Amino acid sequence: MALFDPGARPDPEREERLRASASRVEIRPAERAAHLAVRSLACPACDMPLALAGPVSWHEPIGCPFCDGWAPTREYVREQGWPEVDLIARL
């Protein structure tokens, strides 16, 4: 019984097809991220510092556990304070 070996019979057309398809391949990372800044989060109503358990979007509403106020994440961002959070843009 003989095994099929594609290298034993060179195929110039196959090589040309492989070269043509390789020129159209574009490799991109699955997700790109850009570090924007380090800021803090505080409630816009009562200025109570806020810590989050995970990432949130810029427009996602989050609530203050102290005064029960709700606002988009962008309104909680402060120039300085504690705890510090990383602002990262995912493209």
NORSULTA-V153887 format. One record per pair of residues at least 12 apart in sequence whose C-alpha atoms are under 8 Angstrom apart, sorted by the first residue. I is the first residue (numbers start at 1). GAP is how many residues later the second one is. Records with the same first field share a line. If there is no record, write none. Layout:
# NORSULTA-V153887
I: GAP / GAP
This chain:
# NORSULTA-V153887
31: 59 / 60
32: 58 / 59
33: 55 / 56 / 57 / 58
34: 54 / 55 / 56 / 57
35: 51 / 52 / 53 / 54
36: 50 / 51 / 52 / 53
37: 49 / 50 / 51
38: 46 / 47 / 48 / 49
39: 38 / 39 / 40 / 41 / 42 / 45 / 46 / 47 / 48
40: 37 / 38 / 39 / 40 / 41 / 42 / 43 / 44 / 45
41: 35 / 36 / 37 / 40 / 41 / 42 / 43 / 44
42: 34 / 35 / 36
43: 21 / 26 / 32 / 33
44: 27 / 31 / 32
45: 22 / 24
46: 21
48: 16 / 18
49: 32 / 33 / 34
50: 14 / 33
51: 32
56: 17
57: 16
58: 14 / 15 / 16
59: 13 / 14 / 15
60: 12 / 13
61: 12
